[in-house]
Amino acid sequence: MSHPVSITCTGLTIRFPVYGVDAKSLKKSLARTLSVGGKLGRHFGSTDVTALQDLNLQLKAGDRLGLIGHNGSGKTTLLRALSGAYEPDEGSIDVYGRIAALLDLGLGIDLSATGYDNIRLRGRIAGLSAKEIEARLPEIAEFTGLGAFLAMPVKTYSAGMQARLAFATATAVECDVLLMDEWIAVGDAEFQKLAHKRLLSLVERAGILVLATHDVDLLRLYCNKVMRLEGGVASEVTDIRRLDELLAA
């Protein structure tokens, strides 16, 4: 029997080393700036920044979690950790289910390869088999609206065309856990309408959504839970109806 879709983080701590910097002078200069980022410290003899500190989180199918907090508060670090990109320095992460991480659309795009080859490449990165990719290729190609350009190298595309290709491929996966860093808006107004519909359908089919965004309306629209991050420290997960008091805290 397969394990039900879930995310569990226990005591999750992630640190990034800071090289070639004197910790005392860095602390002084950081103290004069805004409170962005995690705590500065020393572990194993080197200076580091604690991007996430002792974070606990439990999500199950049907949970739609919104992450709020200033830039540098740890939202993207958490999303990347959930996607498997970062290993915990302390604590643990357990994610059951197929993950789709819409965090960096440009990741894995090969400019010298054709549009078709990039669709195949991105599909493999997303965990699709060669057979699954070939089955979905016509639908993805049609959605991009790029026509004959798909047979040409991506370096001949405009930025908007590249975004269409990346978005169409990234959202072609079936997933249990959908991780998003901001709601993606790409292309012209017409394509944005199509993109919005496609994202909605992806969110509806996913068991769990974790969305980091500064857009309060989006949070109310798509999320049923919310968590605030501040300097790498997380609040408790709370009902989306308490969003205003969490924002005011």
QUICORNOR-V817407 format. One record per backbone hydrogen bond with DSSP energy under -1.0 kcal/mol. NH is the residue of the N-H (numbers start at 0). CO is the residue of the C=O. E is the energy in kcal/mol with one decimal. If there is no record, write none. Layout:
nh=NH co=CO e=E
nh=NH co=CO e=E
This chain:
nh=5 co=95 e=-1.4
nh=6 co=58 e=-2.2
nh=7 co=93 e=-2.5
nh=8 co=56 e=-3.0
nh=9 co=91 e=-2.2
nh=11 co=54 e=-2.6
nh=12 co=89 e=-2.3
nh=13 co=51 e=-1.9
nh=15 co=48 e=-2.7
nh=17 co=46 e=-3.1
nh=25 co=21 e=-2.3
nh=26 co=22 e=-2.5
nh=27 co=23 e=-2.1
nh=28 co=24 e=-2.3
nh=29 co=25 e=-2.6
nh=30 co=26 e=-2.0
nh=32 co=29 e=-1.3
nh=35 co=33 e=-2.2
nh=40 co=47 e=-2.9
nh=42 co=45 e=-2.0
nh=45 co=42 e=-1.7
nh=47 co=40 e=-2.8
nh=48 co=15 e=-2.8
nh=49 co=38 e=-3.4
nh=50 co=13 e=-2.0
nh=51 co=13 e=-1.7
nh=52 co=231 e=-3.0
nh=54 co=11 e=-2.5
nh=56 co=8 e=-2.3
nh=58 co=6 e=-2.7
nh=61 co=206 e=-3.6
nh=62 co=59 e=-2.3
nh=64 co=208 e=-3.0
nh=65 co=224 e=-2.6
nh=66 co=210 e=-2.9
nh=67 co=226 e=-2.5
nh=72 co=69 e=-1.8
nh=77 co=73 e=-2.3
nh=78 co=74 e=-2.2
nh=79 co=75 e=-2.7
nh=80 co=76 e=-2.3
nh=81 co=77 e=-2.6
nh=82 co=78 e=-1.7
nh=84 co=79 e=-2.3
nh=88 co=12 e=-2.8
nh=89 co=12 e=-1.7
nh=91 co=9 e=-2.0
nh=93 co=7 e=-2.6
nh=95 co=5 e=-2.7
nh=99 co=176 e=-2.8
nh=101 co=178 e=-3.0
nh=102 co=100 e=-1.3
nh=106 co=103 e=-1.7
nh=108 co=105 e=-1.7
nh=112 co=109 e=-1.1
nh=114 co=151 e=-1.2
nh=115 co=149 e=-2.3
nh=117 co=113 e=-2.1
nh=118 co=114 e=-2.0
nh=119 co=115 e=-2.0
nh=120 co=116 e=-2.5
nh=121 co=117 e=-3.1
nh=122 co=118 e=-2.1
nh=123 co=119 e=-2.0
nh=124 co=120 e=-2.2
nh=125 co=121 e=-2.0
nh=126 co=123 e=-1.4
nh=127 co=122 e=-2.7
nh=132 co=128 e=-2.4
nh=133 co=129 e=-2.3
nh=134 co=130 e=-2.0
nh=135 co=131 e=-1.6
nh=136 co=132 e=-1.5
nh=139 co=135 e=-2.4
nh=140 co=136 e=-2.9
nh=141 co=137 e=-2.3
nh=142 co=138 e=-2.3
nh=143 co=139 e=-1.9
nh=148 co=145 e=-2.1
nh=149 co=146 e=-1.7
nh=150 co=147 e=-1.7
nh=151 co=148 e=-2.2
nh=153 co=112 e=-2.5
nh=154 co=110 e=-2.3
nh=155 co=152 e=-1.9
nh=156 co=153 e=-2.2
nh=161 co=157 e=-2.3
nh=162 co=158 e=-2.2
nh=163 co=159 e=-2.0
nh=164 co=160 e=-2.3
nh=165 co=161 e=-2.6
nh=166 co=162 e=-2.7
nh=167 co=163 e=-2.7
nh=168 co=164 e=-2.0
nh=169 co=165 e=-2.6
nh=170 co=166 e=-2.1
nh=171 co=168 e=-1.4
nh=175 co=97 e=-2.7
nh=176 co=97 e=-2.5
nh=177 co=207 e=-3.1
nh=178 co=99 e=-2.8
nh=179 co=209 e=-2.8
nh=180 co=101 e=-1.5
nh=181 co=211 e=-2.9
nh=191 co=187 e=-2.7
nh=192 co=188 e=-1.6
nh=193 co=189 e=-1.6
nh=194 co=190 e=-3.1
nh=195 co=191 e=-2.6
nh=196 co=192 e=-2.0
nh=197 co=193 e=-2.3
nh=198 co=194 e=-2.6
nh=199 co=195 e=-2.5
nh=200 co=196 e=-2.1
nh=201 co=197 e=-1.9
nh=202 co=198 e=-2.8
nh=203 co=199 e=-2.6
nh=204 co=200 e=-1.6
nh=205 co=201 e=-1.4
nh=206 co=175 e=-1.1
nh=207 co=175 e=-2.6
nh=208 co=62 e=-2.0
nh=209 co=177 e=-2.6
nh=210 co=64 e=-2.9
nh=211 co=179 e=-2.7
nh=212 co=66 e=-1.7
nh=218 co=214 e=-1.8
nh=219 co=215 e=-2.2
nh=220 co=216 e=-1.9
nh=221 co=217 e=-2.7
nh=222 co=218 e=-2.3
nh=223 co=63 e=-1.9
nh=224 co=63 e=-2.2
nh=225 co=237 e=-2.7
nh=226 co=65 e=-2.4
nh=228 co=67 e=-2.8
nh=229 co=232 e=-2.4
nh=231 co=72 e=-2.1
nh=232 co=229 e=-1.7
nh=234 co=227 e=-2.7
nh=237 co=225 e=-2.8
nh=239 co=223 e=-1.7
nh=241 co=238 e=-2.3
nh=242 co=239 e=-1.8
nh=245 co=241 e=-1.7
nh=246 co=242 e=-2.5
nh=247 co=243 e=-1.8
